[in-house]
Each structure stands twice: as structure tokens, then as C-alpha cells.
Amino acid sequence: MPARRPLGEIIERVPVVKNGKEQDYLDTTIYLETAIEPDNRAETVRLYYFANTLKSAFEEILLSFADPRGTGFWLTAEYGVGKSHFLATLACLLADNSDKVWNSVHEEEVRSYRFKFEKRRLFPVVVGLRGKTSINTDRPITLLDQLEKEIDETITKLGLENKINITPVAETLNLFDGFNNSLQGTINSYIQQKSGQKSGDLRKNSPDKFADHVRRFFKENSIPFEPKVSINDRLHYLYNQIVDNKTGFNGLLFIIDEYETWLSQRPITSQEGMFDSNVIQALTEILPKQYGCEIFTVIASQTDIPAQLAGRLKPLPLLAGSGAERDYHVICAYRVRRYKSDMEKEAKLYYHSFYHEFAFYKNETEDTFLDTFPFHPLAYETVRRFTSSVQDMAGVRLGLNIFYDVMKSQEVLALDTPITLNYLHEFSPSLQNALASPRFGDSQKKFRDALAQLPRVFNDREDVHIAEAIITTLYMQYVISGEQAIPMTASELADATLTSTGPITGEQRVEMLLGDMVIRIPQLEYDASKKDRGARFVPKEMGPTPQQLLEIIKEDYEKRSLEVNECWEKLLIASPAETRGQLLIPV
């Protein structure tokens, strides 16, 4: 078989250009409100990769939303699998039927849905709730408040202030009439300053504009604006103001992300939570079914749909079920690396080199191998689980950037093997920074202590390298699973580290290395007499093992050679009484 070319001759990292300048990291966090702005829509769609399970979910939503009768979905996905990008892409395509946006879709089957939306233009109301609070010192902020705020900001971004007035006129006038004289005077002065007309004349001639100025006064002064109006009436009024011939919109699209953060502050069974549930019911049931409104809703959460909302929205898991893990691998590879011209055939040599020996590749075909090349399957899955576990760590840019970091390493790109988990740990600053946090500080120190012992255990550099890969692999399993980490057998570790067969099999070599390491490294839990139980990392103190104690004593006596020789000389001529009857030199 021809020799494998180094990785760097076959692939290269995908360049990231922002504002005309190349940057050395990926913007892995999609900010929904920014991603759907008109100038960003084509790029948001272009960067999205429709892996198989994602494409199925996307098509299910598009097919459902093609029906003018409104409907809703509850999208569930773990942190770090691209849920926000999925939502942003969906919003861009449903809110903008232009050639520029739809032609940015890579997947032809998804692009074919465009004809169903050629005559439909949905007004996007996109709210990301992560980092936002539903608690206010004066009164709880409701989901309806957040939706109105986003509607108001979207109207401004789209330059539709003169076409859409979202203020409930009659209710606002009644609210104004109940104010005391002092507050009315202040508002009248504000209206005259803003409109250039006396407030009384404006109210008489254009009550809608007068009411809107009242609402804006409250908004600019951060005062709750609470005209007495029911949820259904309020949302129906907003719908009628936005969906109109003069605006060009014929429906509303509500996308609400990170809903679990909202529920964590206001349980769904509380009074505030029940109010929000009524808002969702109005959007998904009452307005579409009773009023014929074309309202389409997607709520995304890391948690399953609450029982109180079951039946109102259709549950739709994202990157779940058969093939989901693989889709994550494909997405990561697609975002961080690309093949150099006519080099995929060289990657196939890797497939044929590793397919027969390593179980991780037994279920792969040439094509599926090329989709995820060059990273090892365990590397993808470990990063996925690690990213999900550190979602609450502020300032951590993980997921794709761990792989992107490694693609910048010339040392890694000089390899002629797939990239295993230990290389991610060694060459990703993003991963190193996360592991340096207090949460992992203690176990990371003990891991470093374990690595420091390896040169004392092995003289052969290749043995040290494989042992480092073994310890790193076991440590990362501890990081993502803690005390519940499942031990890995020698066969599994040989697969994970791509320890190949030579004079002995890769499995046998790993068994030998484990046997040597467990004597001197207390962080390694392994019983050579029960090999089938496997090995795992445990964050033990670096206290000396019996073998290490013996080595310390030997080193001490090697430094006291004169004293040792003198002792031996005395013993050679010692009497039986001194030696307790033992002959030191047989006759």
C-alpha cells in the first residue's frame, strides 16, 4: 500500500473572515437577533450544514409551516449541538424569500422547499432568553413583555415605524385618562416636543399616534406600560397591525430560544408561569384556530416539553436518535477543515490503513470516513459531552473551537494518522483553558502528576508517548463522567490511541504498559489479574506507591556507598553472636 501523506498535505483549516479580516477562532455562539438581521441572513444560511437528522427536522418544520394554518414545535437539544444556528437559519429562510438567502442553502432538498414560501413572507419575532431575566424588582417580566420588546425592536430595524403601530389605542387612551394631572402634564410636554403638535390636537386628529407617543414615553423612562387588555386581544391586535398589505407580511414567525432558563426562574405552575403558558396557548392554538391567524411558533429548550404544554406544540428532538452522534461529527469536520484540491483520494489511504485493525472504523465506509476525517470518533464524542457539561462556565469558547485549535497546529498536521483525543488535549488552548478552571483544577493537577511519572516508568520514547495517550484518554473520560466513568479495556484503549500491531498486538502492548504504569502511578486504577474490568483514571494524591518507596530507599543507599561498604566489611568478619547464628558466606 502506498505511504500515507501527512494530514497537512490533504486538508487545511477553514478560514474565518470577519469584517474583511481573517480571525483565528470560530464564532461558535450564534446570537439569534444579530444572525437574522437582513445583512447577515445569507451568511447565516451559508454556514449552516444540514446533517441528515438535522435536515429531517428542518424539512418537517418547513412542510408543516407551508400550510397556512398556524402550528408550533417544541425543539429539544443539548447545549453545544447547534440549536441556535438551526433556529437562525430557519428564521432567515422563512422571513426572507430572496434569491440571495435561499441560494445560500447547500442542501438541494431543503432548497426545493422555496416554492412553497414564494408568496409568503413571515415577520420574524426571534427571542433568545439565555442571559435574560424574568424577574424584576418591581414586577415579574412576562413572556409577552419580551415578545413585545422584540417586535418593537424588529420594526425599528426594518424601518417600519411609519407603517406599524403596535400600541393598543383605546386601552392606552383609557390608561392615560386615569393618570394624575402631574403625570399627564409631563406626558403632554413629551408629546409636544416629539411631534411638534399640541398633545390635545394630536389626540383628536390622530389618536393612534398620540397613544404611540404615550407608550414610547413609558419605554424611554423604563416605566412598565400596562394597558388593561387580555392576552388574546393584545396578540390579535399586534397580528392585525403587522400582517397587512402595506407591510408586505402575511404571517408571524415566533422563535423563542433557551426557554429552560426562563422556566428556571418562574416555574410553570406559578402564577407567572401560567400566564406565560397562556401566551403560548394563544400563539399556537387560539389565534391560529379561532381567528385564522397565520402564526408559526418554535420554542427551543434543553429540557423536554412540560406536561402543561403537551398537545399545544409538537415535540421535535434535535440531533437525537439513530445517526445523531455521527451527524455531530460531520458538522464539526465540515466547519473546521476542508480538503485541498483533489486530495480526498489520499484520505482514503487512511481508511484502508486503519479499517481492518481498529474497531472504531469497522462500521465506516470510504464515504462516511471522509465525512469525518481526520478526527478520531472518540475525540468527537468526548468533546460533545464535555461541551454540554460546561455550558454554565462564562467565557468558555468550546465545541468547534477545540477542533479548530488543533487544525492550526503544524505539529498535528505533520502526522500521518487520524487525530486522537490526546492531541486535542495537548494542542487546544480552548480545552486547556476550560480544564484550568477551579471545577477541574484538582483532577487536572493529579493528571499532570501522573504524566510526570511516565519518564521514570519507561525508557523508550514510544512507550512514553503511548502511555501519555492512554492516561489522557482515561482522564478525559473522568472529566466528562466523574466517578461514573466506565473503565476502558486494553482493546478499547488500543483503538482509542490507535496503538498498532507490531511484534505483538496493540492490545497486548497496552496491557504491558498498563501493568508497568499501575505499579508507580496511583491515579491509574487497573488490576492486571482482571484485565476484562479495564482501567480508569482516579484523582488520587501522588503519595508514594510501594515500588516508589523501594526506589527512594535504593537512591538513598546509592548516595551512601562508603557507609554501606564499611557495614559489609564489618559483617564479613562478624561473630555468630553478631549475625544471630547466620553465616553470611557459605562454607
N, C-alpha and C positions, 0 to 999 in steps of 0.2 A: 504494500500500500504506500502511495506517495507520502512524503513527510507533510505534517500539518504546518500551515503558515501561522505566524504569530497573530494574535487577535487584532492587533493594530493595523495589520495589512488587509483585514477583512471588513472590519467595522470602524465606525467613528461615532463620537457623541453627537447628538442632535444639537446644533447651535441654537441658542436662545437670544433673540434680538428684541430689545425693548426700547422704544423711542429712538430707533436708529443706532443703538449701541448694543454690542454683544455683552451679555452678562454670564457669569459662571455658575449660576444656580437657576433652578426652575421655580417659577411661581406656582407652587403646588396648591395654594389656597385660592379658590375661586370666590371672589366677592360678588354675590349674585347681582346686587344693584348696579355694580360697575360693569360686569360682564355683559349685561343686556342693553347697555347704552348703544344707541344707533351706530356710533363709530366703532364699537368693539364687537358687534354681533358676528360679522364674517369670521374674524379671528377666533372667537369663542367656539364657533361651529367647526372651523378648520382643525383645531387642535383636539377635537373630541374623537376618540376611537370607539367604534361600535363593535365591541367584542360580542360573541354570539348571544350570551344570556342578556346582555345589555340591549342588544338590537331587538330581541324578542319583547322585552319590557317596553322599549321605546315604540315599537310598532303597535303593541296593544293599546298604548295610550293614544297614539295618532289615530288608530282605527276607531276608537271609542269617541274621540273628540271630533271626528269627521261628521258624526251625527249631530245635528243642530240642537238636539235635546241635551241640556247640560248634565254633567256627571262629575264624579270625583274619585280620586285614588288616594290611598294611604301607602306611601312608599317607605319601606324599611330597609335600612342598610347600616352596616357597622361603619365606624369612623375610619376615614382614610381610603375608601374604595372608589371615590369619585362621584359621590352622590350629588354634590353641589354643581359639579360640571355637567352632569346629566340634566339637572333641572335648568341650568342656564342655557344649555343647548336647546332644550325643549321650548323654553320661553322665546328664544331668538327666532326659531322656526315658525312658531305659532303667531308671533307678533309681527313678523316681517316676511312677506311673501315675495321679496325681491330676488332677482337672479343672483345678485352678489352673495346673498346669505345662503340660499338653497344650493347654489352651485359649489359652496364650500363643504358640503357633505361628501365625505369619501365613499360612503356606502351607497351603492346604486339602488338597492332595495328600499332603503329609507328615503332616498331622494325621489323615488317614484310616487311617494305619497303627496308630493307637492300639488298635483292636480286637484286633490280633494280640498285644498285650502286656498286655491287661487282666488276665490271670491269671498274669502273670509279673512277678516283682519281683527285679531283679538287685542284688546287693551291689556297690557301686562301689569299685574299688581304683584310684585315679587318682594317677599319679606324674608330676610334671614334673621331668625330670632336669637341666634347664638351671640352672647355678649350683651344682649338687651335684657332689661329687667321689666318684669310685670308688676313690680312693687314700687309705689310712690309714697312719699311721706304723707301726702295729703289724702290721696285716694288711690285705689288699685288702678293700674292702667289696663284696659281691656284689649282683647284681640281686635275688636272693632276700631279702637283708637289707633292701633298700629296700622291697620289696613287703610284707614282714612288718611293717616300721615303719609303713607307710601303713595296713595292715589294722588294726593295733593302735590307731592314732590315729582311724580311722573308727569303730571300735567304741566308743571313748570319746565321740566327737562325737554318735553316735546313741543314747547311753545304754544300750548293750547289754552292759556289763561283766558283769552278773549272768547273762546268757543265753549268752554266748560265751566260751569259754576256749580260746585258741589255743596253749597250752603243750602240747607233746608229753609226756604224763605219764610213761610208762615210761622214756623216754630221759632225762628230766630227773632222775628218781629215781636212775638209774644214774650220771648225771653228778655228782649231789650225793654219792653214796656214795664217789666217787673223790677228793673233796676232802680236804685235810688237816684235822686237828682244829680248828686255829685258824679256818680259813675256815668250817667247819661251825658252829662256835660263834657266829661273827659273824652268819651267816645265820639261825640258830635264834633269836638275840636279835631280829633284824629281824622275823621271822615272828610271834613272840610279841607284839611291840609293835604290829604292824599288825592281827593277827587277834584279839588278846585271849585266845588259847589257847596252851597249850604246843605247841611245834612237833611233838613226838613224837605227841601226841594228834591233832593236825590231820592228820598224815601217815597215821595209822592209820585215822581215820574219813573223811577227805576228801582222798585223795591228789591229786586234781586241783587242789584249792585250794592244797595245800602246794606242788605243782610250780609253780603260777602265781605264788606269792609268791617262789619261788626266781628265776624269770625276771625278775620285777619288781625284785628286789634288784639283779640284774646291770644292768638297764636304768637304774635310778636312779643307779647308780655308774659308768655309762658303761664297763662291762666287757663285752667280747664274750661273747655267750651262744651256745655251740656244742654242743648235744646231738648225739650221733652219730646221724644219720638221713639217709636218702637224699633226693634232690630229690623224686622221685615220691611217696615216703611222706609227706614233710613237706607238700607241697601237697595231697595227698589228705586228710591229717588236717585241714588248715585248711578245706578244702571241706566235709568232714563236720561240722565244728563250726559253720560259718556257715550252710550250707544245711540248714535244719531247720524243722519245723513251728512250734517255739516262737519262732523268729526272724522267720518270715514270708518269708524269702528262698528262692527256688528256683533260683538260679544265681549265678555270679560274673561280673562285668564288669571286665576289666583294661584300663586305658588308660594307656599309657606314652608320654610326650611328650619330644621333643628327644633321641632316642636317639643321634643322631650325636655329641653331647657326651660321652656315656658311652663310645662306641667310640673316641673320640679319645684317651682315657686308658688304655684296655685293648683293644688290637687283638683282633679276633675270633679270630685264630689263636693268641693267647697262652693260657696255662692258665686264667687268669681269664676271658678272653673265651669260651673253650669251655665253661666252667662256666655262664656266663650263657646261652649258646646252648642248653644242656641244659635250663635253666629254661624258656626259650621253647618248646622242643620239648614239654616236659611239659604246658605250658598249652594249646598248640594242637593237639597230636596224641595224646599218650599218655593223659592223663586223659579227654579227651572220647571218644576212640575205644575205649580198652581198659577204662575204668572207667565209661563212660556219664555223665560229669560234664558239666553244662551250664555250660561256661566259654567266655566270649567275649572275644576279645583284639583290641585295636587298638594298634599301635605306630606312632608318628609320627616322622618324621625328615626332615631336609632332603636327605638322601642316599638313593640307591636301595638296595633290599634287598640285603644281602650274599649272595654265592653260597652261603655255608654255611646260610643260612636260606631259600633259594629252595625253594618247594614246601611250606613249612610255613605260610606266610602268603600271602594273595593281594595282589599289588601293586595299589595304588589311588592314582593321582596326583590331587592336589587342585588345582583351578584350572589345569588343563593341557589341551592340545588345542584344538580349534576352539571359539571363543567364550569362552575363559578370560580373555583380556585384557579383553574387554568386560565380563565379569562383575565383574572388579575395579573397573572404572569405575562400574558400577551400585551396587556395595556402598558405595563411597566417597561417592557422591552421596546415597544413602539415609541414611547415618549423619550427614552434616553439614548437610544442608539439607532443607527441606520447603516445599511450595507453600502460599502463602496461599490463602484460600478463593476458589475459582472463578477461579484465575489461570493455570491450565495453558494456557488458550486464548491468553493473552498471550505465553507462551513459544513457542507455535507460530509467532508472527510472526518470532521469531529464526530458526527453522528455515527459513522461506521466504525470509528475507533473505540467509542465508549458504549455502544449499544449492547454488544454481546456480553460485556463483563459486569456492568453496573445495573442493578435492579431499577434505579430511578428512571432509566431510559427505556426499559423494556416495553412500555406502553406507547412509546413515541413512534411516529413515522418521520420520514425525512421532512415533510412539510411542517408538522407540528413542532419538531425540533428547531427548525429555522425560525418559527414564530417567536420562540422564547430565548434563543441563543443571544448572548453567551452565558447567562447566569444559571447556576445550578438550581433545580426545583426547590430544594430545601432553603436556599437563600431567599427566594421569593416569598415562600410561605412564612418564614421566620420574620421577615420584615413586615409582612402584612399584619401578623399577630402583634408584633412589637408596636407598630404604629397605632393600632387600635388601643393598646394598653396605656399609652402615654398621651392620649388626647387632651388631658387636663393640664399638661405641662406648658406653661406660657413660653412663647418664643422659640419653641422647638419646630424646626422645619424638617420634616421627616418624609417617610414614604419614598416617593420618586427621587428625592434628592440624595438618599443613601446610595441608590444605584448610579445617579448622575455623578456623585463624587468619585466613585470608583472608575467611571469612564474617563475621568480626567487624569488618571494615574498612568504614566508611561511604563512604570514597572509592571502593572497589571496587564497593560496592552501588549507587553512583550511575552506574555505567557502563550503556551500552545495547548492549554487545557481550558475547559469551562471554568467560570469563576465561582469558586465555592464560598461558603459562608465566612470562613476565616479571613478571606481577602476583603470582604465587606467590612468586617470589624476593624481590620488593620488600616484600610485606606479611605474610610468615610469619616471626615470631620463631623458631619451631621450626626452620625451614630455615636461617635466618641463624646461629643458634647452632651448628648442625651444621657449617656451612661455615666457621665461625670456628675450628674445631679445628685442631690442628697438621697433620693429614693434608691439609687443603685450604688451609692458610694461605698458601703461596707462590702457588698459582694464583689464589686469591681476591684477593691484593694486585695481581697483574698484571691481573686482570679489572677491579678498581677503577681502575687506571691507565688502562686502555683507555676506560672510561666517562668519565673526567675529560677526555679529549681531544675528546669529541664537540662541546661548545660552540665549540671552536676550528675544527672542521671545518665545522659547519653554522650558519647564521644563523637559519634557520626552525625554530621550536619543534617543529612537527610532524615535521620531518625528524629532529630530535634524538630525539624520542620513539620513532619507528620504528627508528632506529639503535640506541637502547638496547635495544629489544626484540630486535633481531637479534643483538647482541653477547651479551645474556643467554641467549638460546636456544642459541647456539653454545657458550657457556661451560658451560651445564648438560649439554650432550651430552659435553663434555670431562670433566666431573665424574663422570659415570656410566660412561664408556668409556675415559677416559685417551687415550693415544696412538692407540688403535684407534678413536677416534671417527670416524664416517663423515661426510665433508663433506656439507653441505646445499646444494642448488641454490637459485637465486633464486626459482624457482617454489615449492619446498618452504618456504623462509623466508617467502614471502608468505602461504602457507597457515598456517604456524605462528604468525605475528604478526597474521594477519587484515588484511594490508595490502590495501585495496580498490582497485578500479579507479576512476580519475578521468579527467583528460585523457590519461593513459597508464595501462597496466595495472599491477596491483600487482606483477607480476613485473618489469616494466621499471623501476618505481620502486626496487625493491630492488636491481636491477642497478646503477642510478645511485648509490645510497647506498653500495653495496659498493665501487664504483670510487673514490668520494671518500674513503672510510674507509681503504682499504688503503694509500694514499699516506702517511698520517700515523700509522697505528696498527699497530705491528709485531706485535701479538697476533692480528691478523686475517690469515689465510693465504687469498689469493684471487688468481687470475690472470684478469683481465678478457678476455684473448685466448682463454681456455679455460674459458668460463662453465659448460660442462656438467660440469666437475670439481667445481664447488661451492666453498663456503667453510667454513672451520673455525677454531676458536679454538686458539691455541698459546700456552703460558705463557712468552713471550719477555720479556726485560728491556725496559724502556722507553727504551732508547738512542735517540738522535735519528735519524730517517729523513733521507734527502737533502732532502726537502721541508722537514722541520723545521729542518735546518741552514741552508737558504736563508732561512727565516723569521727565524731567530736573527740572521743577518747583516744582514738588512733592518732588523730592530728596532734593532740596534746603530747602524747608519748613520743611522737617523732621529733618534737622540739626539745625533748629531754634525753637525748641519746647518751650523754655522759653518765647521767644518773641511772639510766636503765642498764648500761654496761657494768657499772660498779655493782649494781644489785645482782646481776647474773654472776659476776666473779665471786661474790660472797657465797652465793647459793651453791656454786660448784664445789666448794670445799666445806660446806656446812655439815655439821654432825647430824646423825639420825634424829637426835632430840630436836634439833632446829627445824628439820624438814618433816617432823612428826612421823618419822619412820619411813618416809618415801624416798626411794632412790631417784635422783634427778637424771643420772646417767646409768643406763642399764649395764650390767657387767657382762 
